[in-house]
Amino acid sequence: MEVTKWRDGLVKAANLSGWDCNVNRTELEIVEEIAMDVLQKLNRVDVSDLDHQITKYEQLAELQNQYFQTIPNLENCQNHQATVKRINELKMERSIRLLRLTPDMLSHMGNSRTNSNDIFSNIFN
């Protein structure tokens, strides 16, 4: 009985189709496609693109802040504030993605992604 279950399982595993790597794609593209497929099957969300953008904007904000401390003027302050605003928007976008909130679910809260502050205050308040 046990041997039969193992044999049937191995036959099923052997008959599973794999990934076609002979297509004209780079290894990076194939690995990314496999990773996204696995994430989807595991019901996970990929936010690495947003994490990368957030890191870059945070570095920019730090440099802008240092520059503003050296040469304080309104333009430098406004640039820094705009960068901080963008960081917050990206963080909210990341949270929305992690919560798996679809545009349909958010449609009654606002029509644009620029209303992220309103969306989150409505969700969490």
Phi, psi and omega in degrees: 000309180297319180295322180295318178298316179297315182298314179298318178298317179294323178295316178299316180296320181292333182271356178291139178275151182251197180269136178275105182263003181273358179287160183284076179222156176280163178299322179301314180297320180294315180297317178298319179296318179295316181298316179295322178296317179296315178301318180295317180292329178275000182061041178255162181244134178265120178239016184297328178296319178289321177302319179296315179295317180300315179300315180296317179293323177296322176295318178298317180298321179296317178295318178297320180296317178298317180295318179297323179294327180282312182233084182287121171205167186297319182297315179298320179296316180295321177298316180296316180297321178295321179294316178298320178298317179296320178300314180296321177297316179295321178294322177292319177300319178298316180295319178299316179297316180294328178281350181060039177277120181276162177303324178299320181291332183265352189300327181283350182264343182165153184266348183232159178287347179287348178268028183301322179300316179296319181301312184287325178292327176289324182288314190261357179251000000 
